[in-house]
Amino acid sequence: MGAMTLSSLEAQPPVLIVLQAVLVVVAGLVFSRLYLHPLASFPGPKLAAATGWYATYYDIFMGGIMLEHLEALHKQYGPVIRIAPNTLHFSDVKAYDSIYTDRRFPKDPAFYAAFLADEASFGCTDIKKAKTRRDLLGPFFSRKSVLKLESVIQEAVGRFIVSLSQRIDAPQPVNIHRAFLSITLEVITTYCFAQRYNAIEYPDYGYPFVKAVQGASYGGCLLQHFPFLTPLVMGLPTWLLKMIHEESAALPEFRDRLDAEVDKTIKDPTALEQTEHETIYHHMLNPRAGYEQPSAKSMKEEAAILIGAGTETTGNACAVIAYHILTNEDVHRRLKKDLVEAWPDPDAPMPLEKLEKLPYLAACIYEGLRFAHGVVTPLPRIVTQPTEIAGVLIPKNTLVTMSSTFLHRNTDIFPDPYTFNPDRFLGKNPSELTNYIVPFSKGPRMCLGINLAWAELYLIIGNLFRKVDLELVDTTAKDMEWGAFLLPYYKGFVKANIQKVEGIQQFMEG
C-alpha cells in the first residue's frame, strides 16, 4: 500500500478527513495520558486513566455507584488509585487529613463550578478569598453564637414536636424523613435570616422546597459531568421547568425569593434593626474592621448555599439516626431510659449543654453520623507542589480525593462497620474514634455551620426520643440504600406512625 498522496487526500469526503484528524488527536491524547502523563505509573483501570467519562458512566448511567466501584478498585489495585486522567483517590485513613487539612491545596474550580456559587464561601476556590469570607461569617456560626441563639433553635424544635402531636393516629404513616428536612430548613432560615418559612406546619411536610431539595444534589452531579448543560438549565423559564418536572421548579422559585430578600435588605439596611435577633446579613452589610461588604451576587449565593446545605445534610442525618434507633430495640430502650432519667418531667426544658452531657445520646448521634456520612462524593483538591500523601509522592497539579465513607467504614477503626453500635463510642478514649467521624469534612474548608448542625442534632434527637413515641412502618433497609450524588440519594423514605407525644405544654404556652 502506498503512502497517502495529496491528491488522494483531496479526493476523500471532507467529513472523513475531519474524522480521521479527530481520531489521530484522540489517539495521541490517550497515548499521552496512558504513558507520558505524570500519573502514568499509578495503578488503576486503563480506561479511567484515558478518559473522565469512566467516572461519568458509574456516577450517572449506573445510578451513582461510583463509590461502590471505588471500594472494589482499591481492593484490586491498592490504597492509591488513578480514577481519572489527572485524579487520584485514596483509601488510607492517613490520607484524609493530608488532603483536607493542608491549607496549600485549593478546591478544584471545574468540580465546584456546578454549584453556581463561586462567590460563596463554599464555592470559592481562591484560598485567600475563601478564608476572608469564612473569617467574616465565622463568628456568626461560632459555638458562642449558637448558644446565644439557642432559643431560636429551641422554638423551631418545639413547633416540630407540636406538629408531630397533630399527626397522632393519622390515616397514613408520617414521612419523618421530610419532617426532619422541614425542621432543619426552619432552623437554618430562622437562625440565619430571622425568617419563618413555616415548612413544619405544611401539610404532610410537603413544603415545595423540601420535596425539591432531595433531588438537587443529583442535578448538581449531572452538571459536574455535563457542564455544557448549565446555561441551558439555568436559562429555562420556571413555567417550562414546571411542565418538565414540577417539583424541581421549587428550587429556582425559592432562589428568586431569596434574591429578592437580599435586594430588599441591601436597599434598606435599616430593616435589620427590626429583626428579632442578629442575622447573617448583619455581618455582611456591617462587616468588622478590615473586611469589605460582599457584593449582592455574593450575598445571594451565600444565602442559597447555607439553606441548601443546612437543610439536606442535617435533615438526612436526623433521618438516618432515627431509623437506626427505631430498628434497634435495645438502643431505643437505653436512649429513652437515659432521657427520661435526665428529664422526668417531659414539660421541662431540654437545654443543649445538658443534652451534650448524655454519653449514650452522643454515642447514638456519632454512630448515626457514621452511617449518614454527610457529603459522600470525593471532593477534589489540587496539589500545588510535589507532596507526600500517605507515604506516596504526588506530582504537582494532581487532583487528590477521598470519600468520607472510606473512614466511616474502615474495618480497622470500626470493626463490623455495617452494624449500628453506639457502644463503640463509649470506650475509655472516645475521641480516638470521633476523630474519624467526618460528615462535616475537616480543615480550613470544613462545614461553616458545624456548630449549628451539632446543636440541631442534639436538640432534635433529644426532644424527639424523650417526648415522642414512634413506630417505624413501611420502611425497610432497602429504603436506606442510596446512590452517591454528592450527598446520599436514598431509594425510599423513613416513615412512622406517631403513637404518643408528651411534653408539649411548654411549647404551646410559648
Residue pairs with C-beta under 8 A, 6 or more apart in sequence:
9 17
30 50
30 51
33 40
33 49
33 50
33 85
34 40
34 46
34 49
34 50
37 49
37 85
37 86
38 395
38 396
38 397
38 398
39 49
39 82
39 85
39 86
39 88
39 395
39 398
40 49
42 80
42 81
42 82
42 88
43 77
43 78
43 80
43 81
43 82
44 73
44 77
44 81
44 82
44 83
45 54
45 73
47 54
48 54
48 55
48 82
48 83
48 84
49 82
49 84
49 85
50 85
51 85
52 84
52 85
54 83
54 84
55 66
55 83
55 84
55 225
56 225
58 64
58 65
58 66
58 69
59 66
59 221
59 225
59 484
59 485
60 221
60 222
60 225
63 483
64 218
64 221
64 482
64 483
64 484
64 485
64 489
65 483
65 484
66 377
66 484
67 376
67 377
67 403
67 405
67 484
70 81
70 83
70 89
70 91
70 378
70 403
70 406
71 406
73 81
73 83
74 81
74 89
74 91
74 406
79 90
79 91
79 92
79 95
79 390
80 88
80 89
80 90
80 91
80 92
80 95
80 390
80 392
81 88
81 89
82 88
83 89
83 401
84 399
86 397
86 398
86 399
87 380
87 398
87 399
87 400
87 401
88 394
88 398
88 399
88 400
88 401
89 378
89 401
89 402
89 403
90 96
90 99
90 389
90 390
90 400
90 401
90 402
90 406
91 402
91 406
92 390
92 391
93 406
93 407
93 410
93 412
93 413
93 436
94 390
94 391
95 389
95 390
95 400
95 402
96 402
96 404
96 406
96 407
96 438
96 442
97 442
97 443
98 387
98 389
98 390
99 105
99 381
99 389
99 400
99 401
99 402
100 379
100 381
100 402
100 441
100 442
100 443
100 445
100 446
101 442
101 443
101 444
102 381
102 387
102 443
103 127
103 443
103 444
104 127
104 384
104 385
104 387
105 381
105 382
105 383
105 384
105 400
106 125
106 126
106 127
106 381
106 382
106 384
107 124
107 125
107 130
107 379
107 380
107 381
107 382
107 445
108 125
108 380
108 381
108 382
108 399
109 118
109 125
110 227
111 224
111 379
111 380
112 118
112 122
112 123
112 125
113 224
113 227
113 230
114 220
114 221
114 223
114 224
114 227
114 230
115 122
115 123
115 220
115 305
116 123
116 230
116 234
116 301
117 123
117 301
117 302
117 304
117 305
118 124
118 125
118 301
119 294
119 295
119 297
119 298
119 301
119 302
120 133
120 298
120 301
120 302
120 304
120 305
121 130
121 133
121 134
121 137
121 302
121 305
121 448
122 305
122 309
122 448
123 301
123 305
124 130
124 133
130 445
131 444
132 291
133 294
133 298
133 302
134 444
134 448
135 291
136 283
136 284
136 287
136 288
136 291
136 294
137 280
137 283
137 284
137 302
137 448
138 448
139 145
139 283
140 192
140 278
140 280
140 282
140 283
141 448
141 449
141 450
141 451
141 452
142 451
143 451
145 278
145 451
146 153
146 352
146 451
146 452
146 455
147 352
147 353
149 191
149 277
149 278
150 351
150 352
150 455
152 187
152 190
152 191
152 276
152 277
153 187
153 191
153 352
153 452
153 455
153 456
153 459
154 349
154 459
155 190
155 510
156 183
156 186
156 187
156 190
156 200
157 183
157 187
157 459
157 460
157 463
158 463
158 504
158 506
158 507
158 510
159 186
159 200
159 201
159 507
160 179
160 182
160 183
160 186
160 200
160 460
160 463
161 463
161 464
161 467
161 468
161 501
161 503
161 504
161 507
162 504
162 507
162 508
163 179
163 200
163 201
164 174
164 179
164 464
164 468
164 498
164 501
165 468
165 498
165 501
165 504
167 174
167 498
168 498
168 499
168 500
168 501
169 498
170 497
170 498
173 473
173 474
173 495
173 496
173 497
174 205
174 495
174 496
174 497
174 498
175 204
175 205
175 493
175 494
175 495
176 319
176 322
176 470
176 494
176 495
176 496
177 315
177 316
177 319
177 490
177 493
177 494
177 495
178 204
178 205
178 206
178 210
178 211
178 493
179 200
179 205
180 314
180 315
180 316
180 318
180 319
180 322
180 460
181 199
181 205
181 210
181 213
181 214
181 311
181 312
181 315
181 316
181 319
182 199
182 200
182 202
182 205
182 207
182 210
182 315
183 199
183 200
183 315
183 318
183 456
183 460
184 310
184 311
184 312
184 314
184 315
184 318
184 456
184 460
185 197
185 199
185 207
185 209
185 210
185 213
185 307
185 310
185 311
185 315
186 196
186 197
186 198
186 199
186 200
187 310
187 314
187 452
187 456
188 306
188 307
188 310
188 311
188 449
188 452
189 195
189 196
189 197
189 307
190 196
191 452
192 279
192 280
192 303
192 306
192 307
192 310
193 261
193 279
193 280
193 281
193 303
194 275
194 276
194 277
194 279
195 261
197 207
197 209
199 205
199 207
199 209
199 210
202 210
208 247
208 250
208 253
208 254
209 250
209 251
209 254
209 311
210 311
211 247
211 250
212 247
212 248
212 249
212 250
212 251
212 254
213 251
213 308
213 311
213 312
214 312
214 489
214 490
215 247
215 248
215 489
216 251
216 308
216 312
217 312
217 485
217 486
217 487
217 489
218 485
218 489
219 233
219 248
220 485
220 486
221 377
221 485
221 486
222 229
223 229
223 230
223 233
236 244
238 249
238 252
238 253
238 256
241 248
241 249
241 252
242 249
254 307
255 300
255 304
258 300
258 303
258 304
258 307
259 300
261 303
262 281
262 296
262 299
262 300
262 303
263 296
264 271
265 271
265 272
265 281
265 285
266 285
266 296
266 299
269 285
269 286
272 279
272 281
272 282
272 285
280 302
280 303
280 306
281 299
284 293
284 294
284 299
284 302
285 293
287 293
294 302
306 448
306 449
309 447
309 449
310 449
310 452
310 453
312 487
313 374
313 375
313 439
313 447
313 453
313 487
314 453
314 456
314 457
316 372
316 487
316 488
316 490
317 368
317 369
317 372
317 374
317 439
317 453
317 457
318 456
318 457
318 460
318 461
319 493
319 494
320 368
320 371
320 372
320 480
321 364
321 365
321 368
321 369
321 371
321 372
321 457
321 461
322 461
322 464
322 470
322 494
322 496
323 472
323 475
323 480
323 494
324 331
324 367
324 368
324 371
324 420
325 331
325 332
325 335
325 364
325 368
325 465
326 332
326 470
326 471
326 472
326 496
327 420
327 472
328 420
331 364
331 420
331 422
332 465
334 360
335 360
335 361
335 364
335 465
336 465
336 466
338 358
338 360
338 361
339 358
339 361
339 462
339 465
339 466
340 466
342 354
342 358
343 350
343 466
343 503
345 503
346 466
346 467
346 502
346 503
347 502
347 503
347 504
347 505
347 506
348 503
348 506
349 506
350 459
350 462
350 463
350 466
352 455
352 458
352 459
355 361
355 458
355 459
355 462
356 362
356 458
358 462
359 426
360 422
360 426
361 458
361 461
361 462
362 425
363 422
363 423
363 424
363 425
363 426
363 430
364 422
364 461
365 457
365 458
365 461
366 422
366 425
366 430
366 433
366 434
366 437
367 420
367 421
367 422
367 424
367 425
368 420
369 437
369 439
369 457
370 408
370 414
370 417
370 437
371 408
371 420
372 439
372 488
373 404
373 405
373 408
373 439
373 488
374 404
374 438
374 439
374 440
374 441
374 447
374 487
375 404
375 439
375 441
375 486
375 487
376 403
376 404
376 405
376 484
376 486
376 487
376 488
377 403
377 484
377 485
377 486
377 487
378 401
378 402
378 403
379 401
379 441
380 399
380 400
380 401
381 399
381 400
381 401
382 397
382 398
382 399
382 400
383 389
383 394
383 395
383 396
383 397
383 398
383 399
383 400
384 396
384 397
385 396
386 393
386 394
386 395
386 396
387 393
387 394
388 394
389 400
394 400
403 484
404 438
404 439
404 441
407 413
407 436
407 437
407 438
408 414
408 417
408 436
408 437
408 438
409 417
409 418
410 417
410 436
411 417
413 433
413 436
414 424
414 433
414 436
415 424
424 433
425 433
425 434
427 433
440 446
440 447
440 450
440 453
441 447
447 453
463 503
464 470
466 503
467 501
467 502
467 503
467 504
468 498
468 500
468 501
469 498
469 499
469 500
469 501
470 496
470 497
470 498
470 499
471 496
471 497
471 499
472 494
472 495
472 496
473 495
473 496
473 497
474 495
475 492
475 493
475 494
475 495
475 496
476 492
478 491
478 492
479 490
479 491
479 492
479 493
479 494
480 490
480 491
480 492
480 494
481 490
481 491
482 488
482 489
482 490
482 491
483 489
483 491
